């Protein structure tokens, strides 16, 4: 019996995603590891920002935990979303259903966040505007701040290109979107035309320069709050991952845990 940690979720909260995580199994050998303990070990690493080898000894062995995380993170058959992303999509749909909303949003808010790399990262780029060498997170959220699309690129990829990649990669989940709200960094007819081709949605640009006094840009604070939610996890303060897909899966995991705790 291991001790509990603040990063743990309850077994009841873990139950909705257990069938999805169990589907990663590749062998017929009986499982001797409790997947709940494995998942909580990954949450400990996500929340504390420690290295894999520094996971407490009362969790399963760190190599076992890492192996399971790799299985949950890999893209299924090369193109299908990872198991963590599938679990996140399901939880977003359930959360919206609880609020009496359709499972897929019709209004999307888009933004990007540049994050510094550590020395271990293989993929890096330089964001000259924010003077950050690292990666960039592109997210698409609804009016509640729930993520419907997340894409990770190197920091040198501009916001418009990253947003279009997020739209393209998550087109089935954004099929109901009718309007997209962006800031001044996404202005330009080429972006509007590409957005219309992929989603068939209109683009609304909220520009701070159009406000005569200091004020929060309408609805733009929602996506900023979503970034703040995942920044409660120390693992995401900087990009410590070697691969972009690993960075993406930790972002998916951070949002997933947030929704599981609400259940």
GUNU-30041 format. One line per field, with one value per residue: residue number from 1; residue in three letters; x, y, z of N, C-alpha, C in turn. Coordinates in steps of 0.05 Angstrom, whole numbers, padded with zeros to 5 digits. Example, Ala and Ser with C-alpha at 12.3 -4.5 7.8 and 13.67 -1.06 7.14 Angstrom:
2
k (1  2)
r (ALA  SER)
n_x (00264  00257)
n_y (-00114  -00045)
n_z (00156  00142)
ca_x (00246  00273)
ca_y (-00090  -00021)
ca_z (00156  00143)
c_x (00264  00258)
c_y (-00066  00001)
c_z (00156  00157)
This chain:
263
k (1  2  3  4  5  6  7  8  9  10  11  12  13  14  15  16  17  18  19  20  21  22  23  24  25  26  27  28  29  30  31  32  33  34  35  36  37  38  39  40  41  42  43  44  45  46  47  48  49  50  51  52  53  54  55  56  57  58  59  60  61  62  63  64  65  66  67  68  69  70  71  72  73  74  75  76  77  78  79  80  81  82  83  84  85  86  87  88  89  90  91  92  93  94  95  96  97  98  99  100  101  102  103  104  105  106  107  108  109  110  111  112  113  114  115  116  117  118  119  120  121  122  123  124  125  126  127  128  129  130  131  132  133  134  135  136  137  138  139  140  141  142  143  144  145  146  147  148  149  150  151  152  153  154  155  156  157  158  159  160  161  162  163  164  165  166  167  168  169  170  171  172  173  174  175  176  177  178  179  180  181  182  183  184  185  186  187  188  189  190  191  192  193  194  195  196  197  198  199  200  201  202  203  204  205  206  207  208  209  210  211  212  213  214  215  216  217  218  219  220  221  222  223  224  225  226  227  228  229  230  231  232  233  234  235  236  237  238  239  240  241  242  243  244  245  246  247  248  249  250  251  252  253  254  255  256  257  258  259  260  261  262  263)
r (UNK  UNK  UNK  UNK  UNK  UNK  UNK  UNK  UNK  UNK  UNK  UNK  UNK  UNK  UNK  UNK  UNK  UNK  UNK  UNK  UNK  UNK  UNK  UNK  UNK  UNK  UNK  UNK  UNK  UNK  UNK  UNK  UNK  UNK  UNK  UNK  UNK  UNK  UNK  UNK  UNK  UNK  UNK  UNK  UNK  UNK  UNK  UNK  UNK  UNK  UNK  UNK  UNK  UNK  UNK  UNK  UNK  UNK  UNK  UNK  UNK  UNK  UNK  UNK  UNK  UNK  UNK  UNK  UNK  UNK  UNK  UNK  UNK  UNK  UNK  UNK  UNK  UNK  UNK  UNK  UNK  UNK  UNK  UNK  UNK  UNK  UNK  UNK  UNK  UNK  UNK  UNK  UNK  UNK  UNK  UNK  UNK  UNK  UNK  UNK  UNK  UNK  UNK  UNK  UNK  UNK  UNK  UNK  UNK  UNK  UNK  UNK  UNK  UNK  UNK  UNK  UNK  UNK  UNK  UNK  UNK  UNK  UNK  UNK  UNK  UNK  UNK  UNK  UNK  UNK  UNK  UNK  UNK  UNK  UNK  UNK  UNK  UNK  UNK  UNK  UNK  UNK  UNK  UNK  UNK  UNK  UNK  UNK  UNK  UNK  UNK  UNK  UNK  UNK  UNK  UNK  UNK  UNK  UNK  UNK  UNK  UNK  UNK  UNK  UNK  UNK  UNK  UNK  UNK  UNK  UNK  UNK  UNK  UNK  UNK  UNK  UNK  UNK  UNK  UNK  UNK  UNK  UNK  UNK  UNK  UNK  UNK  UNK  UNK  UNK  UNK  UNK  UNK  UNK  UNK  UNK  UNK  UNK  UNK  UNK  UNK  UNK  UNK  UNK  UNK  UNK  UNK  UNK  UNK  UNK  UNK  UNK  UNK  UNK  UNK  UNK  UNK  UNK  UNK  UNK  UNK  UNK  UNK  UNK  UNK  UNK  UNK  UNK  UNK  UNK  UNK  UNK  UNK  UNK  UNK  UNK  UNK  UNK  UNK  UNK  UNK  UNK  UNK  UNK  UNK  UNK  UNK  UNK  UNK  UNK  UNK  UNK  UNK  UNK  UNK  UNK  UNK  UNK  UNK  UNK  UNK  UNK  UNK)
n_x (00017  00016  00035  -00007  -00008  -00010  -00017  -00046  -00106  -00172  -00194  -00245  -00249  -00213  -00235  -00268  -00230  -00201  -00216  -00198  -00142  -00128  -00132  -00084  -00053  -00007  00010  -00004  00008  -00009  -00028  00008  00013  -00018  -00057  -00076  -00040  00004  -00014  -00021  00032  00054  00025  00047  00099  00086  00063  00102  00148  00193  00248  00244  00271  00268  00219  00180  00196  00153  00117  00104  00162  00204  00218  00178  00133  00147  00147  00093  00072  00094  00066  00014  00020  00036  00021  -00035  -00031  -00002  -00030  -00079  -00106  -00070  -00078  -00083  -00099  -00148  -00176  -00178  -00210  -00258  -00271  -00277  -00322  -00360  -00360  -00381  -00431  -00453  -00461  -00503  -00493  -00476  -00435  -00394  -00362  -00387  -00363  -00299  -00237  -00173  -00104  -00032  00027  00092  00146  00204  00260  00295  00362  00357  00320  00304  00279  00275  00264  00267  00230  00224  00193  00177  00224  00242  00271  00253  00194  00126  00061  -00001  -00068  -00138  -00197  -00262  -00316  -00315  -00264  -00246  -00205  -00205  -00171  -00101  -00037  00033  00089  00154  00184  00194  00154  00101  00042  -00004  00006  00012  -00038  -00071  -00050  -00067  -00122  -00126  -00105  -00143  -00192  -00240  -00260  -00272  -00313  -00362  -00353  -00367  -00349  -00288  -00248  -00195  -00131  -00094  -00049  -00064  -00084  -00101  -00115  -00099  -00098  -00151  -00176  -00154  -00172  -00227  -00228  -00213  -00245  -00291  -00308  -00320  -00275  -00261  -00229  -00200  -00175  -00129  -00115  -00160  -00188  -00204  -00190  -00153  -00168  -00193  -00187  -00246  -00270  -00221  -00192  -00207  -00178  -00128  -00133  -00137  -00085  -00061  -00082  -00056  -00005  00000  00025  00088  00121  00109  00127  00174  00199  00217  00222  00246  00221  00171  00121  00118  00117  00067  00033  00039  00015  -00037  -00048  -00047  -00092  -00130  -00128  -00146  -00200  -00217  -00214  -00258  -00300)
n_y (-00024  00041  00108  00167  00222  00293  00301  00258  00228  00206  00136  00131  00176  00160  00118  00129  00133  00087  00041  00059  00067  00015  -00009  -00005  -00048  -00098  -00150  -00218  -00233  -00238  -00179  -00149  -00102  -00046  -00003  00044  00062  00069  00110  00151  00158  00181  00228  00250  00262  00299  00341  00355  00362  00331  00286  00224  00183  00199  00189  00172  00114  00082  00080  00042  00015  00062  00054  00020  00054  00094  00064  00051  00102  00116  00081  00100  00149  00145  00154  00125  00074  00107  00153  00161  00192  00194  00152  00182  00231  00215  00202  00253  00281  00254  00267  00322  00325  00301  00336  00382  00363  00356  00409  00421  00431  00423  00368  00383  00443  00506  00554  00579  00594  00617  00612  00621  00598  00611  00572  00562  00520  00465  00438  00387  00381  00361  00386  00452  00522  00592  00644  00704  00748  00743  00731  00679  00616  00555  00516  00520  00525  00513  00524  00509  00530  00526  00569  00560  00549  00498  00450  00437  00426  00415  00432  00423  00459  00479  00539  00577  00574  00610  00641  00637  00595  00553  00551  00536  00486  00461  00463  00430  00380  00367  00366  00332  00340  00392  00402  00428  00481  00548  00599  00633  00662  00706  00739  00800  00778  00741  00764  00777  00761  00712  00675  00676  00656  00604  00583  00583  00546  00499  00493  00521  00565  00631  00686  00723  00780  00805  00863  00896  00949  00974  00987  01040  01051  01020  00952  00885  00843  00825  00760  00738  00728  00678  00637  00650  00638  00583  00569  00584  00546  00497  00511  00505  00458  00437  00411  00432  00484  00495  00469  00406  00360  00313  00303  00330  00307  00283  00328  00347  00307  00311  00360  00347  00311  00344  00377  00335  00314  00357  00358  00308  00315  00347  00314)
n_z (00000  -00021  -00003  -00006  -00052  -00064  -00118  -00136  -00165  -00149  -00146  -00166  -00199  -00236  -00262  -00311  -00353  -00353  -00386  -00436  -00429  -00417  -00466  -00491  -00485  -00507  -00503  -00483  -00432  -00364  -00330  -00277  -00253  -00224  -00260  -00242  -00203  -00236  -00270  -00232  -00217  -00263  -00261  -00215  -00233  -00273  -00243  -00205  -00234  -00234  -00252  -00291  -00265  -00213  -00191  -00136  -00095  -00077  -00117  -00178  -00213  -00245  -00298  -00315  -00310  -00346  -00393  -00399  -00404  -00453  -00487  -00481  -00504  -00557  -00627  -00654  -00700  -00732  -00748  -00721  -00662  -00599  -00541  -00495  -00516  -00539  -00492  -00469  -00507  -00501  -00448  -00451  -00484  -00451  -00407  -00431  -00444  -00394  -00381  -00411  -00465  -00535  -00557  -00590  -00603  -00629  -00631  -00629  -00597  -00608  -00593  -00581  -00547  -00530  -00507  -00468  -00484  -00452  -00444  -00464  -00505  -00571  -00614  -00634  -00641  -00657  -00631  -00653  -00640  -00586  -00565  -00551  -00547  -00566  -00561  -00587  -00564  -00591  -00582  -00586  -00560  -00527  -00506  -00452  -00441  -00450  -00481  -00551  -00591  -00595  -00613  -00622  -00641  -00666  -00640  -00679  -00717  -00743  -00712  -00744  -00781  -00745  -00721  -00765  -00774  -00728  -00736  -00782  -00764  -00727  -00750  -00752  -00700  -00698  -00731  -00725  -00717  -00727  -00722  -00710  -00660  -00656  -00641  -00658  -00682  -00719  -00763  -00832  -00900  -00925  -00881  -00865  -00911  -00914  -00866  -00876  -00917  -00890  -00843  -00856  -00829  -00802  -00788  -00730  -00709  -00651  -00633  -00593  -00601  -00617  -00573  -00531  -00480  -00426  -00422  -00413  -00469  -00501  -00487  -00500  -00454  -00438  -00465  -00447  -00394  -00398  -00413  -00365  -00331  -00345  -00333  -00279  -00272  -00260  -00295  -00344  -00344  -00370  -00432  -00427  -00456  -00505  -00554  -00597  -00596  -00546  -00513  -00530  -00510  -00455  -00447  -00463  -00422  -00377  -00383  -00384  -00332  -00303  -00319  -00301  -00246  -00238  -00243)
ca_x (00000  00033  00024  -00021  00006  -00029  -00021  -00064  -00135  -00185  -00200  -00271  -00243  -00196  -00251  -00276  -00209  -00188  -00219  -00181  -00114  -00124  -00131  -00056  -00039  00003  00017  -00024  00018  -00026  -00017  00012  00015  -00043  -00055  -00082  -00014  00021  -00024  -00014  00061  00057  00015  00067  00120  00075  00058  00126  00169  00218  00257  00232  00285  00263  00192  00182  00199  00129  00103  00117  00188  00202  00219  00151  00116  00155  00138  00064  00067  00100  00044  -00009  00027  00042  -00001  -00046  -00030  00012  -00046  -00100  -00097  -00060  -00098  -00087  -00115  -00175  -00188  -00184  -00232  -00282  -00278  -00287  -00349  -00377  -00362  -00399  -00458  -00463  -00469  -00525  -00483  -00469  -00409  -00374  -00367  -00391  -00347  -00272  -00218  -00146  -00080  -00007  00044  00120  00158  00233  00270  00319  00384  00351  00302  00315  00266  00275  00263  00269  00208  00237  00175  00177  00252  00242  00282  00240  00171  00103  00036  -00024  -00092  -00164  -00214  -00289  -00321  -00310  -00235  -00241  -00189  -00215  -00148  -00075  -00015  00059  00109  00177  00176  00197  00129  00084  00017  -00024  00012  00007  -00067  -00081  -00042  -00085  -00148  -00124  -00101  -00166  -00216  -00265  -00270  -00279  -00331  -00386  -00344  -00377  -00334  -00262  -00239  -00166  -00121  -00083  -00028  -00075  -00097  -00091  -00134  -00091  -00107  -00181  -00183  -00146  -00191  -00252  -00225  -00211  -00268  -00315  -00316  -00312  -00254  -00265  -00203  -00203  -00151  -00126  -00112  -00186  -00199  -00196  -00179  -00144  -00189  -00187  -00199  -00269  -00268  -00193  -00182  -00214  -00156  -00105  -00138  -00131  -00056  -00055  -00089  -00035  00020  00001  00041  00116  00133  00103  00138  00193  00197  00239  00219  00262  00205  00147  00097  00118  00107  00038  00019  00038  -00006  -00063  -00051  -00053  -00121  -00146  -00130  -00163  -00228  -00223  -00219  -00284  -00321)
ca_y (00000  00064  00132  00184  00247  00314  00299  00236  00230  00183  00114  00137  00195  00146  00097  00135  00131  00061  00024  00070  00061  -00014  -00018  -00003  -00073  -00110  -00178  -00235  -00238  -00225  -00154  -00150  -00074  -00031  00020  00069  00071  00079  00136  00171  00163  00201  00254  00261  00274  00323  00362  00362  00369  00315  00268  00198  00166  00209  00181  00158  00085  00067  00076  00022  00022  00085  00044  00010  00078  00107  00047  00054  00129  00116  00067  00118  00173  00141  00157  00099  00067  00128  00177  00165  00205  00177  00144  00205  00251  00205  00205  00282  00288  00243  00282  00349  00322  00295  00361  00400  00351  00362  00437  00424  00440  00402  00357  00397  00472  00521  00578  00571  00615  00607  00628  00606  00604  00602  00560  00557  00492  00458  00428  00360  00381  00357  00405  00479  00544  00618  00663  00731  00768  00740  00725  00653  00593  00531  00506  00537  00510  00524  00511  00518  00524  00537  00592  00551  00544  00470  00447  00420  00420  00424  00425  00433  00463  00494  00567  00593  00572  00633  00633  00630  00569  00534  00549  00521  00458  00451  00458  00407  00356  00361  00373  00319  00350  00420  00403  00445  00508  00568  00625  00631  00687  00707  00765  00813  00763  00723  00779  00772  00746  00684  00659  00674  00638  00577  00575  00578  00521  00476  00492  00534  00584  00659  00695  00749  00790  00824  00879  00913  00977  00985  00994  01067  01051  00993  00933  00858  00838  00808  00731  00729  00719  00650  00620  00656  00622  00555  00566  00585  00520  00476  00521  00495  00434  00446  00398  00448  00511  00495  00444  00388  00336  00311  00302  00347  00291  00280  00354  00348  00288  00322  00381  00332  00299  00366  00383  00312  00312  00379  00351  00286  00325  00360  00294)
ca_z (00000  -00022  00008  -00025  -00058  -00073  -00147  -00142  -00167  -00136  -00164  -00179  -00221  -00256  -00276  -00339  -00373  -00350  -00410  -00458  -00423  -00419  -00494  -00501  -00479  -00531  -00499  -00469  -00405  -00344  -00319  -00248  -00245  -00222  -00277  -00227  -00191  -00258  -00278  -00211  -00219  -00285  -00251  -00196  -00249  -00286  -00224  -00190  -00253  -00229  -00273  -00289  -00245  -00186  -00182  -00110  -00096  -00071  -00143  -00194  -00222  -00264  -00326  -00321  -00313  -00372  -00415  -00402  -00415  -00482  -00501  -00480  -00519  -00585  -00645  -00661  -00729  -00746  -00753  -00702  -00637  -00578  -00521  -00477  -00530  -00540  -00466  -00465  -00524  -00488  -00424  -00460  -00493  -00427  -00392  -00445  -00442  -00367  -00381  -00430  -00490  -00555  -00551  -00606  -00601  -00654  -00628  -00621  -00591  -00614  -00585  -00580  -00525  -00534  -00483  -00471  -00483  -00436  -00461  -00473  -00527  -00598  -00632  -00624  -00660  -00644  -00634  -00652  -00628  -00557  -00558  -00538  -00563  -00556  -00575  -00586  -00560  -00604  -00572  -00594  -00537  -00529  -00488  -00425  -00438  -00454  -00506  -00572  -00608  -00585  -00631  -00613  -00662  -00657  -00635  -00703  -00733  -00735  -00700  -00764  -00791  -00724  -00718  -00787  -00770  -00707  -00749  -00800  -00749  -00710  -00766  -00744  -00674  -00702  -00754  -00719  -00712  -00746  -00719  -00695  -00649  -00655  -00636  -00681  -00694  -00739  -00785  -00859  -00916  -00929  -00858  -00866  -00933  -00907  -00845  -00889  -00932  -00872  -00825  -00865  -00808  -00804  -00769  -00716  -00698  -00629  -00632  -00569  -00609  -00621  -00547  -00525  -00453  -00418  -00416  -00422  -00495  -00497  -00491  -00503  -00428  -00434  -00474  -00429  -00370  -00404  -00410  -00337  -00318  -00348  -00321  -00251  -00273  -00263  -00319  -00367  -00342  -00393  -00448  -00419  -00471  -00529  -00578  -00597  -00589  -00517  -00503  -00535  -00493  -00428  -00448  -00462  -00395  -00358  -00387  -00377  -00303  -00295  -00323  -00284  -00219  -00237  -00244)
c_x (00018  00019  00011  -00005  -00015  -00035  -00040  -00092  -00146  -00190  -00226  -00267  -00228  -00213  -00259  -00255  -00195  -00192  -00201  -00152  -00108  -00121  -00103  -00041  -00032  00009  -00006  -00015  00000  -00013  -00015  00013  -00013  -00040  -00061  -00056  00004  00012  -00018  00015  00067  00047  00034  00090  00111  00072  00083  00148  00195  00225  00244  00245  00280  00235  00195  00181  00173  00111  00116  00144  00186  00203  00192  00132  00122  00145  00108  00057  00073  00077  00019  -00005  00030  00017  -00010  -00045  -00018  -00003  -00067  -00090  -00087  -00082  -00103  -00104  -00144  -00190  -00196  -00208  -00258  -00290  -00288  -00316  -00368  -00381  -00382  -00428  -00470  -00473  -00492  -00518  -00479  -00441  -00387  -00381  -00371  -00375  -00320  -00255  -00190  -00125  -00056  00010  00072  00132  00187  00239  00291  00339  00377  00334  00316  00305  00265  00274  00263  00245  00220  00219  00176  00205  00254  00252  00270  00217  00148  00078  00013  -00049  -00117  -00184  -00242  -00292  -00318  -00280  -00228  -00227  -00203  -00193  -00123  -00054  00011  00077  00134  00170  00179  00172  00110  00057  -00004  -00019  00006  -00023  -00079  -00074  -00060  -00113  -00148  -00122  -00126  -00192  -00241  -00277  -00278  -00300  -00355  -00378  -00354  -00362  -00310  -00254  -00209  -00157  -00107  -00061  -00038  -00088  -00085  -00111  -00126  -00100  -00137  -00189  -00177  -00165  -00218  -00251  -00225  -00236  -00294  -00326  -00307  -00291  -00261  -00238  -00209  -00176  -00151  -00125  -00139  -00200  -00188  -00184  -00169  -00167  -00181  -00201  -00222  -00264  -00240  -00182  -00187  -00191  -00131  -00108  -00131  -00101  -00048  -00061  -00066  -00008  00021  00018  00070  00130  00129  00113  00158  00189  00221  00239  00236  00246  00180  00122  00095  00108  00077  00023  00018  00018  -00034  -00068  -00059  -00082  -00139  -00149  -00148  -00193  -00236  -00229  -00246  -00306  -00328)
c_y (00025  00088  00149  00210  00268  00313  00277  00244  00205  00160  00118  00156  00181  00127  00104  00130  00104  00043  00033  00063  00031  -00024  -00017  -00029  -00088  -00140  -00192  -00242  -00224  -00200  -00157  -00122  -00061  -00005  00046  00080  00082  00107  00158  00177  00184  00228  00267  00275  00299  00346  00372  00371  00353  00299  00240  00181  00175  00205  00166  00127  00070  00065  00052  00032  00043  00075  00033  00033  00091  00090  00050  00082  00130  00103  00085  00142  00169  00144  00130  00095  00090  00154  00182  00177  00185  00171  00167  00227  00241  00208  00235  00290  00278  00259  00310  00346  00317  00320  00380  00389  00357  00391  00442  00435  00417  00393  00372  00426  00485  00548  00571  00596  00604  00625  00609  00616  00594  00594  00555  00528  00490  00446  00401  00359  00378  00378  00432  00499  00570  00636  00691  00751  00767  00733  00699  00632  00568  00521  00526  00519  00525  00510  00525  00510  00535  00560  00585  00546  00515  00466  00428  00413  00431  00414  00438  00436  00476  00524  00585  00592  00594  00623  00624  00602  00547  00529  00532  00491  00445  00445  00433  00381  00347  00367  00359  00330  00379  00424  00421  00474  00526  00594  00620  00659  00686  00735  00777  00798  00744  00738  00772  00755  00718  00666  00655  00655  00609  00566  00568  00551  00496  00472  00503  00554  00612  00666  00722  00756  00810  00838  00897  00943  00990  00993  01021  01070  01023  00976  00906  00854  00818  00779  00721  00719  00689  00632  00626  00640  00593  00550  00567  00559  00500  00485  00515  00470  00443  00434  00415  00476  00515  00469  00427  00362  00336  00313  00319  00332  00287  00306  00356  00330  00298  00345  00369  00322  00321  00374  00360  00310  00334  00372  00327  00295  00338  00339  00284)
c_z (00000  -00009  -00014  -00029  -00068  -00103  -00155  -00149  -00154  -00156  -00179  -00202  -00243  -00273  -00305  -00360  -00372  -00375  -00433  -00453  -00424  -00447  -00506  -00498  -00505  -00528  -00484  -00440  -00385  -00332  -00288  -00236  -00244  -00239  -00263  -00214  -00213  -00267  -00257  -00210  -00240  -00276  -00231  -00212  -00263  -00267  -00211  -00209  -00249  -00253  -00269  -00267  -00216  -00176  -00156  -00112  -00090  -00096  -00157  -00205  -00245  -00292  -00334  -00326  -00340  -00395  -00420  -00414  -00445  -00498  -00502  -00498  -00549  -00603  -00655  -00691  -00745  -00749  -00732  -00676  -00616  -00558  -00502  -00490  -00533  -00514  -00461  -00482  -00511  -00464  -00430  -00469  -00470  -00410  -00405  -00443  -00414  -00365  -00400  -00457  -00510  -00550  -00567  -00607  -00629  -00654  -00616  -00616  -00593  -00603  -00584  -00557  -00531  -00507  -00487  -00469  -00461  -00456  -00474  -00498  -00554  -00617  -00620  -00647  -00644  -00651  -00631  -00638  -00598  -00546  -00541  -00557  -00551  -00573  -00573  -00583  -00574  -00594  -00583  -00572  -00544  -00510  -00459  -00420  -00442  -00481  -00526  -00592  -00595  -00605  -00620  -00638  -00650  -00656  -00659  -00722  -00724  -00726  -00721  -00775  -00770  -00720  -00740  -00785  -00749  -00719  -00766  -00785  -00733  -00724  -00757  -00718  -00676  -00724  -00750  -00716  -00734  -00745  -00702  -00686  -00645  -00647  -00661  -00695  -00717  -00762  -00812  -00875  -00921  -00906  -00859  -00888  -00926  -00885  -00857  -00905  -00914  -00855  -00836  -00845  -00813  -00783  -00757  -00703  -00676  -00626  -00607  -00577  -00614  -00595  -00538  -00497  -00447  -00410  -00425  -00449  -00491  -00506  -00495  -00477  -00424  -00442  -00457  -00403  -00374  -00403  -00381  -00322  -00321  -00337  -00290  -00249  -00278  -00287  -00344  -00366  -00364  -00408  -00442  -00436  -00496  -00554  -00575  -00588  -00559  -00503  -00507  -00516  -00464  -00426  -00447  -00434  -00375  -00359  -00378  -00347  -00292  -00297  -00306  -00255  -00216  -00235  -00216)
